[in-house]
Amino acid sequence: MTTNYGASQIQVLEGLEPVRKRPGMYIGSTGPRGLHHLVYEVVDNSVDEALAGYCKHIQVTLHADGSVSVADDGRGIPTDIHPRTGRSALETVMTVLHAGGKFGGGGYKVSGGLHGVGISVVNALSEWVEVTVWRDKQVHTQRYERGVPKTELITKPISEARTGTAVSFKPDAEIFTTGTEFDFATLAGRLRELAYLNAGVEITFTDQRLELLKSDQPKVETYHYAGGIREYITYMNKDKQPLHEEVIYVQGERNNIQVEVSLQWCADAYTDNLLGFANNIRTIDGGTHLEGLKAVLTRTMNAIARKRNKLKENDPNLAGENIREGLTGVISVKVPDPEFEGQTKTKLGNTEVRGVVDSLVGEALTEYLEFRPSVADAILEKAIEAFKAAEAARKARELVRRKSVLESSTLPGKLADCSSRDPAESEIFIVEGDSAGGSAKQGRDRRFQAILPLRGKILNIEKTDDAKIYKNTEIQALITALGLGIRGEEFDASQLRYHRIVIMTDADVDGAHIRTLLLTFFYRYQRSLVDQGYIYIACPPLYKIERGRNHYYCYSDRERNQVIASFPENAKYEIQRFKGLGEMMPQQLWDTTMNPETRTLKQVEIEDAAEADRIFTVLMGDRVAPRREFIETHGPRLNLTDLDI
């Protein structure tokens, strides 16, 4: 069979067509993450106005009809005729990719929007968009549908000297086929973060979806932090015990690069939590700003330790991880021409930033600690304790290595490995107990699915030092099976043996506890696994309903009730409640939970890193009072009873 392949087969996509054709290229996915990305794109434009010094208040509103609106009091998008397109600047920005005020250097000094595709992509992927601009004592409005202007730019005079932009849009259900409902908590996390990163900007977030709220009043939250990232640190550490009350704050600008750093060490924390941002974008894969901060902290604290006789002449320097133990830190840089690296574009690559951060923070931190010797001593004493603990852990690791557990090729005996050696296609199911492990081993596809049964509950590493971690049999098995290597070493994804790590536990209280302990382990031990999307949670069914020859698996009480309601009146049926995975036959487990064609997996994501860190501290840490408060606050809503705190 032959086909004519000529010029007529070459498809040229005009205007915003490529966005509708390949939305994932522009917003990452057409699932919930991409849906919420639309709001971030519009909000980022308003934040850029704030960064330029023209906007003080941003209002974000979720409407009952499924639309969302973002309004600000900035300068307003220009509405005069654009010299190259012959259309208004507003219509150009709304309908032309890579059109914006962020390329020439005149409109914005720095901005979060990198590619100028933001608002035009939102326009392309929305059922409709309405834009209102106030400037020059006039109000301008225009409506678009699926990226195409439906009205001319309508201009009317107004008496007030109001300025600003309001963008309302309704996501297109043809694009977002999994749903167009916005999640309040997801958006709130990002808006709160933006308010912390841009001191003085006030963001009001309103949810008017009364039916969804089951309320007759809208839900309104306001985020306004005069202290900026200093308040961010206070928020993250509110359930910890700070070593020093005052948050250390450094701010400066060099070579047009603005740097802000906030630091606070905590007595009851044994890992560091450093968040990096570049032009308001969270750099989960790090970059030159974080490298510069880590280097200057290590150098400065060692110099002060020598000066204050905390380290003697022959003592080795404290390692970076010793100094950072218990540190909560935020670094936010604003760079005129940011270069982002990595697959997810979340690693800052500008080499000049490292030196700027190093010099600015070094000078300010040295001066700060010279005037506060008690703060310097408290940080150094904790670092020296960490150094001693690290030495004990090193000896424990050496013992473990000699037993050929961590660094030899010997995999744990209970691991049923897969035949594939390609990590990208391989997945491992971490299951509780031998009975569930037996069903999983029999039901799996041996080619690409591995099974690791764990006996009982692993250590809560939130409360444990490294030496105990390496002596724990179950954790040793986990580290070895996954190819994780030693904590403190730079995580190398090429060493990871499986790119899907699936936690599969029973749907009961014990199963939930084991799942939480495993998530705590991954979050604290190798956070990159979570950040890079390798961790998943399996969703086994709760019920099997049999009616005649038909059977239905139900994953929630609501689903069970819907299935039963679909039966004729007086129909006979049987319900089986699965108390544990071990009760399921291998074929059932494959059909419902392990078969990639039919299963549901939840990918563990961290939209709000600060809140995630705080929740792990509250639920898994040493202090009882914050945990009791959390349970008393959220218990009634989550129907929590009989909890051991």
Secondary structure, 3 states (H helix, E strand, C coil): CCCCCCHHHCCCCCCCHHHHHCHHHHHCCCCHHHHHHHHHHHHHHHHHHHHCCCCCEEEEEECCCCCEEEEECCCCCCCCECCCCCCEHHHHHHHCCCCCCCCCCCCCCCCCCCCCCHHHHHHHCEEEEEEEEEECCEEEEEEEECCEECCCCEEEECCCCCCEEEEEEEECCCCCCCCCCCCHHHHHHHHHHHHHHCCCCEEEEEECCHHHHCCCCCEEEEEECCCCHHHHHHHHCCCCCECCCCCEEEEEEECCEEEEEEEEEECCCCCCEEEEEECCEECCCCEHHHHHHHHHHHHHHHHHHHHCCCCCCCCCCCCHHHHCCCEEEEEEEECCCCCEECCCCCEECCHHHHHHHHHHHHHHHHHHHHCCHHHHHHHHHHHHHHHHHHHHHHHHHHHHHHCCCCCCCCCCCCCECCCCCCCCCCEEEEEECHHHHHHHHHHCCCCCEEEEEECCCCCCHHHCCHHHHHHCHHHHHHHHHHCCCCCCCCCCHHHCCCCEEEEECCCCHHHHHHHHHHHHHHHHHCHHHHHCCCEEEECCCCEEEEECCEEEEECCHHHHHHHHHCCCCCCCCEEEECCCHHHCCHHHHHHHHHCCCCCCEEECCCCCHHHHHHHHHHHHCCCHHHHHHHHHHHHHHHCCCCCCC
